[in-house]
Amino acid sequence: MPKGQAMKYFTIHLAACVAVAAETVLYQAAVIHTADQGVIENGQMLVQGDRITAVGKMVQVPRNARTVNLGKLQLYPGLIAATTSLGLTEINAVRATQDTTEVGGFTPDVEAWISVNPDSELIPVARANGFTHALVAPLGGVVTGTSGLIKTAGWGVEDMAVKPRAALHIMWPVLSINPTSKSALRDPDNFKSPKDQAKERERKLRAIDQFFDQAEAYGKARTAHAGQEGFETIPSWESTLEAISGRQPIMVHANYERQITSAVAWAKRRGYRIIIAAGLDAWRVADLLAKEKVPVVLDNVFRLPQRDTDSHEVNFQAAGVLHKAGVKVAHSVRMGNWGATEVRNITYAAARSMAYGLSREAGLRSITLHPAEMLGVDKQLGSLTAGKEATFIAVDGDLFDIRSNVKQMWIAGKRVSLESRHTRLYEKYKNRPRPKAVQR
């Protein structure tokens, strides 16, 4: 075949591939929950390729558009789970499937997304309940490393990674002092006086400051020697540059009031942009968090009250209290082995908060738009808005009703399977032959 003719056929084939990839589809649904522009009854959403081009009651439709009528199904943005160990753990009792925790106290160069197992059975389970994305974060010492945002479908971890370096993580030291006497301790050898505990507390806080002092010094030296030969780059310090410059948020894991106020004061003094994760007592300092514009990722909704003086519903009300104060709230689960199995239930944590004061709009945003904004991907994800990625789910009822089911999912305009180990086992045992004793 002549070279010119071969090139012609190649060009035609390439154009055909692009045309297929950029197919225009009109989705019609009973309700469209945009998450940022209200609710549209009997709405339409136009998707071209991997992008949403229009959303509304009646949108202008090109002649070549294919129509998908979803009937009574309701459309929601793809759900985003923040602060998880999804893909880093599988079976608690099998050590070989555990990769949640790094060795060492300060390991900023650790990138969690690299260790994600793309074949984890827990990822499809989370996907089956509407979660299209999850933030995978490392555990370990004090500065544990960098979390990565992944999508819950893809061919290998490289394909799944959306934002490999989403946030730097710090486990803030517990600042409380145990006043228990030595004789009352189960192991007296572990006794430390209140004075010694206070010194230990100050030592831990000082270590964090010293670490970031060195990181900033390295950043200044790197800038001063830019373009010069002989300057040796150090991976651990390189991993902190985005955070200390404000281009990357620092996610501070802190539960108790003293921890949270200490972390907020530290971030303000150093000029860092932080997110409070865990946040058991965050509602107690809601006004402070609102004033300093510090968002919160809550993972304690279904936890017992921290104090015996707290009412039983205190953690159910926490998100509502924070929202009313003006704090941006996202819902998630606790990190670690058990938390990874519970990602699918984050929706119901938001639902419980909604029953105790959180508005419906804020409840939806807490698992869609707010985590997207916290992680800096809100221009692509988090709501059904023209120009954003066509990542959404179709539900046969109210998303926050435990009786409803996610029926279909699209990530970047592509239909994604909702099959999981749970559905496979369901189909297997649904067709199990009746026992002979029952057949008689």
Secondary structure, 3 states (H helix, E strand, C coil): CCHHHHHHHHHHHHHHHHHHHCCEEEEEEEEEECCCCCEEEEEEEEEECCEEEEEECCCCCCCCCEEEECCCCEEEECEEEEEECECCECCCCCHHHECCECCCCECCCCEHHHHCCCCCCHHHHHHHCCEEEEEECCECCCEEEEEEEEECCCCCHHHHEEEEEEEEEEECCCCCCCCCCHHHCCCHHHCCCHHHHHHHHHHHHHHHHHHHHHHHHHHHHHHHCCCCCCCCCCHHHHCCHHHHCCCCCEEEEECCHHHHHHHHHHHHHHCCCEEEEECCCHHHHHHHHHHCCCCEEECCCCCCCCCCCCCCCHHHHHHHHHHHHCCCEEEECCCCHHHHHCHHHHHHHHHHHHHCCCCHHHHHHCCCHHHHHHCCCCCCCCCCCCCCECCEEEECCCCCCCCCCEEEEEECCEEECCCCHHHHHHHHHHCCCCCHHHHC
